Amino acid sequence: MRLHDDIHNFYEKIVIEEIIKRELDKQYNEDVMADFCCTVLNQLPPRYIRYDVDMAFYLPQAERIQMEERVAIAINVAIEQIAKKKSLHE
């Protein structure tokens, strides 16, 4: 048995939105971004869904704001980790 192809973690969408907003994908190469995304997502609770439209319809605005705040914090932590790793290699 395998999960349906449509099932995904809704936090991934919010993380990508924030990465684009901050233009982090322009600052780091693909290899760093892959590790970065893992670091961010591992700090967040999974929120699996099948259709994004369901979340748009059923997710209360206050919960969406809380999810966005969690993502922002997780991204800040990941940025700090990248900076520390970079300073160790200099």
Secondary structure as UniProt FT lines:
FT   TURN            5..6
FT   STRAND          8..9
FT   HELIX           10..22
FT   HELIX           24..26
FT   HELIX           30..42
FT   STRAND          48..49
FT   HELIX           52..58
FT   HELIX           61..88
//
